[in-house]
Amino acid sequence: MQDVIQWLKENGNLKIIDQPLDVALEIPHVAYIEVKKEDSRPLLFTHPVNRAKGIEYETPVLMNIFANKEITQKIFGKHPDEVAKGIEGLLKLKPPKSFKEKLAMLPRLFSLKNVFPKRLGFRGECQEVVIPKEAVDLDRLPILKTWEEDGGPFITMGQVYTQSLDGTMQNLGMYRLQQYDKQRLGMHWQIHKDASHFFDQYQRAGKKMPVTVAIGGDPLYIWCGQAPMPHGMFEMLLYGFVRNKNAQLVKSLTNDIYIPRDVDIVIEGFVDPEKMEIEGPFGDHTGYYTLKEPFPVMEVETITMKKDPVFAATVVGKPPLEDKYMGWATERVFLPMLKPMAPDLIDYYMPENGVFHNLIIAKMQVHYPGHAQQFMHAFWGVGQMSFVKHAIFVGEDAPALEDHEAFSEHVLNRLSKERILITQGIVDHLDHSANEQFVGGKLGIDATGEEIEAGMEALLDDAVLLERMREIDSDIVALKQYMTYTNNPVCVIAVNKRRSQLELMQELQVLQAHIRVLVIVDAANNDIGDPYMLIWRVVNNIDAQRDVQLKGFIGVDATNKGKVDSFEREWPGDTFCTKTVLDSLQEEGLIDIDDTFIKKFGLLPFNQE
Ligand SMILES: Cc1cc2nc3c(=O)[nH]c(=O)nc-3n(C[C@H](O)[C@H](O)[C@H](O)COP(=O)(O)O)c2cc1C
């Protein structure tokens, strides 16, 4: 990572912050603000401290390595589309028919030899310094506490290396790790993830599971850790493919797990399947806290490191954040891998304010009735794509998927209740909206085909429509209509919620002539003039089976759920910055934000702005 720092200085406009800053809230807040800017930069904090524990760390903290698309592309060494092309070429590989074809295939086959990781028989640079078990002290690492209500400090860019019980499968996954004390970490591998499947095997066999966590090294390791590779495929193959260079792995000192030789810090240990501990809360990439839940615990056996290590970390919370850029590369690289199951897929896009698993939009060639629905089922049935809650499909005549305005117009002109599919399936471990954890509503919109004929009967002004609605329910406090020039204007209302909003929707049916799509949000902490954060809120908060009604107008209840909705689970809170921390960082000139910025990204609760 020292090389990465040098590289980022030359290629990534690295910003170096020498001022002592606390690992609790201060460093994460600076990084959080930075990556939301248009021209965001990677940050190096050279003097991390922990004032509460009286620690001055020797190890610097590097954040926002994937600060923008340009750096992400430079880390790959090529555009992610180029990687996708290479994968597509491999997937389409056909047996050569002639000697000439055989010869032409040789370079490609020859380069494949670089895909497979190499196991080295000696120690790596990451093992220059060895801290034995009795001296292990996780407090020596500058582990960050991002949010005020986090259950503790968390390693947020840990590469977690595991292997199956029989040792035939290896895995790299990026899972956050809660620091419990000097020697124990919480393993937040979610139920659907590969390490969790391995853990089940060890648990059934009643055996301790070896785990090695690596931090730093080539940033591409970090990206590979979050890449949704099919179960059983080691992410280091993808590393070798992108770099066209074998990953060089060395054996952990206290277990049989192999890790890249050049990572900065290595934490080795075992997970005892008998012992679980409460993990969280943690302000997550959904922009909500994930609630407390038991997870396996790793007992650290040894820590090894380079002589001069760097601690890589990231902040998750409300979008846009660093995962936007990592996710962009993932989306591009994985397009060809979706095509075998959906051959007429042209392109897809997961906007970051849909936090990836809440919204996907896709363009396809339509060949027969029901084709879009066939794709919906395919997506909802395969790998991590099956976590996606809401999917919108358009035909090849649609505008570019990233042209938000034109795309919305195209969809709204085609939206009809008859072409909405609501069903049920698995949802992401982090989803908080489903009545039951892990299983929830799915909504698919088939916006392929022709525009609908009937549009809005009678459009009213915002003020007039609000007044008419308030005659029905005075808890409706604000209203804004979007895309009024389309066949389906979207009317967003903010309410001071005191009852089920499904009841309200029933009562509002008398205004059917003036409403095509109605979206209800809580007045607290929602700015109905900010479509970016509204989309984030709506796709996070709804369970389509419960919250979407298709009688009269299309109604969407995106309010927080609770007792009045017979919702039994705990509803988590938003991730908010700590005002005093923002104020002091602003005073010291470490951040430069104004009220518009604070409001735009929902940094503070409304009552503190
Ligand atoms: C910054 C960041 C943090 C993440 N944290 C977690 C986590 O704590 N738990 C988890 O299961 N997945 C987490 N993920 C997603 C996984 O890394 C991703 O699903 C990956 O494909 C899992 O690998 P696997 O399929 O090999 O298990 C995170 C992703 C990112 C970008």
The ligand as an SDF file (V2000), in Angstrom:
LIG
                    3D

 31 33  0  0  0  0  0  0  0  0999 V2000
  -17.8050   -1.9050    1.5650 C   0  0  0  0  0  0  0  0  0  0  0  0
  -18.5080   -3.2170    1.5240 C   0  0  0  0  0  0  0  0  0  0  0  0
  -18.8670   -3.8620    2.6970 C   0  0  0  0  0  0  0  0  0  0  0  0
  -19.5030   -5.0860    2.6820 C   0  0  0  0  0  0  0  0  0  0  0  0
  -19.8300   -5.6930    3.8560 N   0  0  0  0  0  0  0  0  0  0  0  0
  -20.4120   -6.9090    3.8410 C   0  0  0  0  0  0  0  0  0  0  0  0
  -20.6940   -7.5840    5.0540 C   0  0  0  0  0  0  0  0  0  0  0  0
  -20.4330   -7.0850    6.1490 O   0  0  0  0  0  0  0  0  0  0  0  0
  -21.2630   -8.8150    4.9730 N   0  0  0  0  0  0  0  0  0  0  0  0
  -21.5590   -9.4130    3.7730 C   0  0  0  0  0  0  0  0  0  0  0  0
  -22.0440  -10.5430    3.7670 O   0  0  0  0  0  0  0  0  0  0  0  0
  -21.3330   -8.7730    2.6020 N   0  0  0  0  0  0  0  0  0  0  0  0
  -20.7460   -7.5530    2.6190 C   0  0  0  0  0  0  0  0  0  0  0  0
  -20.4810   -6.9070    1.4440 N   0  0  0  0  0  0  0  0  0  0  0  0
  -20.8870   -7.5330    0.1700 C   0  0  0  0  0  0  0  0  0  0  0  0
  -19.9740   -8.7030   -0.1850 C   0  0  0  0  0  0  0  0  0  0  0  0
  -18.6460   -8.2910   -0.1830 O   0  0  0  0  0  0  0  0  0  0  0  0
  -20.3380   -9.2670   -1.5360 C   0  0  0  0  0  0  0  0  0  0  0  0
  -21.6660   -9.7100   -1.4930 O   0  0  0  0  0  0  0  0  0  0  0  0
  -19.4180  -10.3810   -1.9800 C   0  0  0  0  0  0  0  0  0  0  0  0
  -19.7350  -10.7850   -3.2900 O   0  0  0  0  0  0  0  0  0  0  0  0
  -19.5090  -11.5650   -1.0560 C   0  0  0  0  0  0  0  0  0  0  0  0
  -18.6310  -12.5650   -1.4750 O   0  0  0  0  0  0  0  0  0  0  0  0
  -19.0140  -14.1070   -1.4130 P   0  0  0  0  0  0  0  0  0  0  0  0
  -20.0920  -14.3420   -2.4210 O   0  0  0  0  0  0  0  0  0  0  0  0
  -17.7380  -14.7750   -1.7930 O   0  0  0  0  0  0  0  0  0  0  0  0
  -19.4420  -14.4150   -0.0550 O   0  0  0  0  0  0  0  0  0  0  0  0
  -19.8190   -5.6850    1.4400 C   0  0  0  0  0  0  0  0  0  0  0  0
  -19.4730   -5.0410    0.2520 C   0  0  0  0  0  0  0  0  0  0  0  0
  -18.8260   -3.8270    0.2840 C   0  0  0  0  0  0  0  0  0  0  0  0
  -18.4620   -3.1500   -1.0110 C   0  0  0  0  0  0  0  0  0  0  0  0
  1  2  1  0
  2  3  1  0
  2 30  2  0
  3  4  2  0
  4  5  1  0
  4 28  1  0
  5  6  2  0
  6  7  1  0
  6 13  1  0
  7  8  2  0
  7  9  1  0
  9 10  1  0
 10 11  2  0
 10 12  1  0
 12 13  2  0
 13 14  1  0
 14 15  1  0
 14 28  1  0
 15 16  1  0
 16 17  1  0
 16 18  1  0
 18 19  1  0
 18 20  1  0
 20 21  1  0
 20 22  1  0
 22 23  1  0
 23 24  1  0
 24 25  2  0
 24 26  1  0
 24 27  1  0
 28 29  2  0
 29 30  1  0
 30 31  1  0
M  END
$$$$
